[in-house]
Each structure stands twice: as C-alpha cells, then as structure tokens.
C-alpha cells in the first residue's frame, strides 16, 4: 500500500480549513506530521486517522 505525502496547503484544501488551522492541529498533536528538511509533511493516512477520530467523537 502506498501512502501519499501531503503539504500543509494540500491538507488544508482537502479538509476545507485554513493552513493556519492545520498548523494548530499539528502543534496540538491532533494531526501527525514530520519534517523533510525544513518542509512540514503529513501522510495521507494521518489525515484519514484525524478524520476518523473526529467522526467517532461526533458520533459519541
């Protein structure tokens, strides 16, 4: 299985939120990320994990 690696801007666009909100989620450790050099990246699976967690919390 291949997992795409996304930029902050790509994640923001896919989630329909601002790039600043994505940075807030990363800082609060709600959204896992890593750095390649000076560039922040988020795996597609980390984004889906965040979506799943939010969906489960809303359903509870």
C-alpha positions in Angstrom: 0.0 0.0 0.0 1.4 3.4 -1.0 0.7 6.4 1.2 0.8 9.8 -0.3 2.7 12.6 1.5 0.9 15.9 1.5 1.9 19.5 2.2 0.1 21.7 4.8 -1.7 23.5 1.9 -2.9 20.3 0.4 -4.3 19.0 3.7 -6.0 22.4 4.3 -7.6 22.2 0.9 -8.8 18.6 1.3 -10.2 19.4 4.8 -11.7 22.7 3.8 -9.9 24.6 6.5 -7.1 27.2 6.6 -3.5 26.4 6.6 -3.2 28.1 10.0 -5.8 25.7 11.4 -3.7 22.7 10.0 -0.7 24.2 11.9 -2.8 24.4 15.0 -3.7 20.8 14.7 -0.1 19.8 14.2 1.0 21.9 17.3 -1.7 20.3 19.4 -0.6 16.8 18.2 -4.1 16.1 16.9 -2.6 15.7 13.4 0.6 13.7 13.0 3.3 15.2 10.8 7.0 15.1 10.1 9.7 17.2 8.5 11.8 16.7 5.5 14.5 19.3 5.8 12.6 22.5 6.5 9.3 21.3 4.9 6.4 20.0 7.0 4.6 17.0 5.6 1.5 15.0 6.6 0.9 11.4 5.4 -2.5 10.8 3.8 -3.1 8.1 6.3 -2.5 10.6 9.2 -5.1 12.9 7.7 -7.6 10.0 7.4 -6.9 9.0 11.0 -7.7 12.5 12.1 -10.9 12.5 10.1 -11.9 9.1 11.6 -11.2 10.2 15.2 -13.3 13.4 14.7 -16.1 11.4 13.2 -16.1 8.9 16.1 -16.1 11.7 18.6 -19.1 13.4 17.0 -21.0 10.1 16.9 -20.4 9.5 20.6 
